[in-house]
Amino acid sequence: MNELLPQNQIDEFRARAAALTHPHEVIVDALRAVQSHHGWVPDAGVDLVAELLGVLPVEVEEVATFYDKIFRRPVGKRVIHVCDSICCWAGGGEAIAAHLQEALDIGFAQTTADGIFTLLPTCCLGACGEAPAMMVGLTTHGRLTPERIAAILQQEREALTESKDFHHQDTKTPKEP
């Protein structure tokens, strides 16, 4: 289990669930913890969350597959969500999406060969006033241009290589999230 969550978090989620009338309240938090620690939520992560909270695995799976920020397949170290709402599309989002695909040499739902970036569409980032927008990790970037995108991607690559967070993955073929 420790490859999915450290023991202190396992103990914490058990205690939180035991204190609640409806432990379902903690499903998203527990899934995000697994994803944060493991990189994505495998079937064993769904089973672990269900066991920790005392709920059925299907109830956890329903939540995990509902939210597009919970990844049920391997993803890159940095997930890029490109907003495809009407505001972003009207503000040039289609060209920005095409530019990202070209710059990263991947399509949507794929991961770069180096395992760093996964590119996904998302319905709205709430950044309509700064359209077109994308989110990298938990950071939203607006008023995107090809030059701004190049700078953001470079910053993300540098941040990863400087951190201890980066480890080699087997990424011979792009993965779908």
N, C-alpha and C positions, 0 to 999 in steps of 0.2 A: 504494500500500500504506500510506502514512503516514496516511491517514484511518482505517485500521483499527488500526494499531500504529505507534508511533514507531520510527525506525530502530534506536535503542539496544536496544529490546525485541526487535526482529526479530533482531538480531545475537546477543542473549543466548539466545533460544530455539534458534537454529541451533547455537550452541556447546553448550548443554545437551543437545540431541538427539544431537549428534555424540559426546558423551562417554558416552552410555548404550547399553547393549546392547539395551534395549527402550525406544525413545523414546515408546512409547504412555503411559509413566508421566507424561509432561508434557502430555498432551492437555488435561486439565481446567485446569491452570495457564494454558496458552496461550489456551484459550477464555475463561477469566475475564479475562485481560489484554485480549483483543479487546473483550469486553463492557464492561469498565471504561473503556476508551478511546473506544469507539464508541457505547455505550449498549445494544447488543444484538449478536447474532452473525448477520450476513447470510450468504448462500451464499458470498460472496467471502471472508468470515472463515473459514468451514469450509475453503475451498480454500487460503487462506493458511496456516492451521495445518497442514494436511496437507503442504504444500510445505516449510514450515519444519522439520517433524519427519521428513520422508521416509516418511510413511505414506499410505495411500489415503484419499481424501476420505470414502468411505463409513464408514471406521473412525472418523473424527472425527465424522461425522454421528450415528453410533450413540451415541457418548458424549454429544454435545450434546442429543440428544432424550431421553436417559435421565434426566438430572438436571433437576428442575423449577426450579432456580435459574439455569440457562443459558437465556437468552431468544432464541428464533429468530425473533421478530417484534418490531417496535418496542414499547417500553413507556414508561411515564411516568418522570419523574426519580426518583420514589420508588415502589418496588413494595411493596405490602402483601400479605403472605402471611397468610391467616387460617387458623388451625389448625382442621381439621375432624375431629380424632381423637375417640374416644369420651369421653375425659376432658374435653376442652374443650366438647364438645356437652352432656355431662351437667352441666357447670358454667355453662351459659347461652350457649354459643357460637353457637347458632342465632340467638338474639336479637341477639347482638353482630354477627354477619354481616349480619343484616337492617338493623341500625342503620348499619353502615358503608356499605352499599349506598344507604341513604336519605341519609345525610350527604354522601356523595360524588356522589350522583345518577348512579350507574353500577351495572351488574351485575358478576358475576364475569367475568373475562377481558376487561374493558373498561378504558379509560383516561379520566380526567376530561377535560372539554373544554379545560381550560387546560394539559393535558399533564403535570401534576405527578404524579398518582397512578394506578397500575394496581392493580387488586384481583384477587388470585388465591387460590384455596383451596390448602392444602397438608396432607399427611396427618399430619404430626406435627412439632412444633417442639421436643420434649423439655422442655417447660415444664409438665408435667402437674400439678405441685404449685402452679402459679400460674394454673391454668385459670380462665377462658378466656384464650387468648393469641393474639398476632399478632406478626409480624416486619415491621419497616419497614427496608428495606435489610438491614443485618446486625445490627440491634438488635432483641432480643426484648422484648416488653412483655406483662406478665401481669396477672392480676386486673383485667381490663378492665371498665369501666363506660362508659356513654355520655359522662359527664363527663371521664373519663380519656382516652377516644378523642378528644374535642374538643381537649383540651390537647395531645395528641401530634400531631394533624394540624396544629394551629396552630404548634407548635414546628418541625415539618418544613417548613411553608410559609415561616416566618421564616428558617430556616437556608438555604433555597434562595435566597430573595431577597437575603440578605446575602452569599451566596457568588458567585463568578464562574462557578460550575457551571451556572447557569440560563441557558438560551438559548431563544429562541422556536422552537416547532415548529409545523408545520402540523397542527393537531388539530381540524379542523372536525367530524370525526366520530370517535367513540371508536374506538380501535384494539384489536385483539385481540392478546395476546402469543403 
